Amino acid sequence: MHDITDLPAWERLFKKIVWKQLGDMEGKKILDFGSGEGITANHFAEKNDVTAIEPSKEMLSNAWKDYEYTQIVGDVNALSAFKNETFDMIICHNVLEYIDDKAAVIKALARVLKKDGIISIVKHNRAGRVMQMAVLLDDFEKANEILDGKGSTASKFGTIRYYEDNDITKWEPQITISDILGIRTFWDLQQNQQKHGDEAWQEKMLQLELRVSHMREYKNIAFFHHLLLKK
């Protein structure tokens, strides 16, 4: 049985924030598009009917599967196998930045989402990324490039192609943004790595992150945005 404490401290906090923001779900039909190692799919599969789609066989070789869920190896084309309005909830976390045709993916996801269903999208926040480059990595050149509209690079997934929160509703008018939440507003600003591993410190940080995740001033500088979209 996998445990969230097996994850690196930053990833553990990230998952906890997102899962808290999504809330408890039970008896829902859920799609995790770009499921990676299946950590989120596995989490929600305990009480829900989950289908996960992931193109990387390498990622799937380390997949978490303590609870039963359907795993599909594929990309956006795999969605054609599903009927219209199949899923209550669609999860798409840190995926669209690495896809060229984002509009096609959003349209495909909207098609299989039930009326009144929710799409959960986690994405890089450009302002937060600039903060990361300038404050944490001391890379002023990269900070200016991101401000100029250029992409950057993630070590694990390649080029990050930034997009704005409201781009999604331009790509697919059927969906609207019901909420935008911040993720990792403060965590990365603490450079004492020993504190990151302290469970009591992590819990205090989690509670503070959750408290400010709805506040506009803090959302603006959060490293990630969590978009909740409705159809």
N, C-alpha and C positions, 0 to 999 in steps of 0.2 A: 504494500500500500504506500503510494507516494504521500509526501507531506509537504505543505507549502514552505516549511522551514528548511527544506532541502534546496530551495532556490537562493541565489545571491540576495543580499539584503535589499538592494534597490528594486529588484524584480518582485520580491515578496511584498514590499510596500505598494508598488505599482498595481499588482493584482488585487491586493486587499482594497485599495481605493476604488478601483473600477467595479469590483464585485459589490462593494457597499453601495456605490452609486446606482447600480442596476437593481439592487434589492433582492429579496427572496422571491424565487420563482418556482412554481410547482405545477406540473401537469401541462406545461407549455410545449409547443413544437418549435424548436430552436434550430437555427442554422448558424454555424460558426464558419464564416468564409475567410480563408487564409488562416487556418487554425494552428499552424506551426506545430509545436510539440504537443498540442492537445490539452494544455493545462486548463484553459478556460472551458473547453468542451467537456473535459472530464469533471470539472467542478459542478457544472450545471446538469450533467447527465445523471447525477444521483437522484434527482427528483423530476427530470424532464426527458422528453423524447428529442435527442440531439443528433443532428447530422453535421459532420465536419468535412470541409473541403480544403485540401492543401496540395499544391503541386510538387513540393519538395520531398522526395523519398528519403533524403538525408535527415530532414527534420522529423519525418514520421518514424524513422528508426529508433528515435528516443521518445516516442509518444507516450503520454500518460493515459492509461486506460484501466483505471481501477473500477470504473462504472461503465456499463454497456452503452455504447453509442455507435452510430454508423459513420465509418470513415471512408471518404471518397478521395482517390488520388486524381487531382485534376485542377482546372482553372475555371474561368467564367463560363466556358463552354459546357461544363458539367451541369449548369443551372437549367439548360434546355430540357433536361429529363424531368423537371418538376412542373406541375400544373400551376396555373395562376393562383395566387393567394393561398399558398401552402403553409407559410410559417407565421407564428405569432410574434417571434422576435428574431432579428438577424443581427449577428455580431460580426463586426469587421474592424479589427483593431490593428493599427499600424500596418496597413496593407496598401491603401490607395497611393501613398507617396511613391511606391515602387512600381506602379503600373502606368503605362503610357496613356491608354484610353480609359481614363477614369469615368467619363460620362457613360460609356457602354456598360461598365460594371454597375454603376448606380442604377441605370435603367433596368438591368437584368435583376438586380436585387429588389427593386421596387415592384417588379412584376410578380415575384414569388412571395411578397409580403402581403399578409391579410389586411383587409380594411381595418383601420384603427390599430394595426400592428406597429411595432417600434423597430427602427434600425439604430443600433449602437455603433457609432464610429469613433475611434480614437485616432487622433492625428497629431503631428508635430505642430506646435504653435510657433509661427515665424519669430515673433518677438522674444519668446522664451529661448529659442535657438540662438538668437543674437546675443542674449544675456549669457548663455552657456559659452559661446565662443569668446566673448569679451572678458568675462569675469573669471571663468573657470579654466579655460584653455589658453588664455592670453594670446588669442589669434585674431588680431584686429583686421587683418586682410580678409579672412573668412567671414567675420562679422559684417564687414562692408559689402562683401559679395552677396550675402543673404539679403541685406537691406536693398541691394540693387535688383533683387528678384532672381538671383541665380540659385542653383541647388547646392547641396553639400553631400557628404558621404557618411553612411553608417557602416561600421566595420563588418557587420554580419550580413547586411542586405544590399549594399551598394549605394547608388545615387539616390538621394532624397529629392523628389520633385515636389516642392511645396505647392499647396493650394490653400485658398482662403475658405473659411467656414461657410460663407454664403454661396460659394461656387456650386455646392451640391444641389441646392434648389434651382439653380440655373440649368444644371444638367438634366434634372428631372422635376418638372413642376408638380407632379403628383404628391411629392413629399414636402413637408414643412419642418422647420427646426422648432422643436418644442422646448429645448433647453440646451445650454452650453455650460459645461462644468470644467473646472481646472484640475489638472493632475500634476504633481511634482512641482509645486510652487516654491517650497523651501528646502526640500531634501538635499538637492545637489549643491546648495550654497554652503552646507556644512562640510568642511573639508577634513575634519578629523575622522579618519576612517575607522578608528576604534569605536567611536560613538555609533557608527552605522550598525555595528554588530551587537549592540546592547539592546536587549529585548524591551526593557522599560523605556529607553529612549525612543525606540521605534514606535511603541504604542502611543507615546505622547505626540510624536511627529504625525502619526496617522490621524489622530483626533484633530490636530491643528489643521492638517491638510484638508480633511473633510469639512471642517468648520468654514474655511475660506473658499472652498471650491465653488460656492454659489456667488461669491462677492466679486463684482465687476473689476474692481481695482486689482485684485489678486489673479483673477482669471486672465487679465491682459498680459501678465508676465509669466504665467505658468508654462512649463516646458511642453506640456501636452494639453490639448482640448478634447473633451469627451462630448460629442454631439449626440443628442437623442432626437431622432427624426420620426415623425408620424406620417402615416398615409391617410 
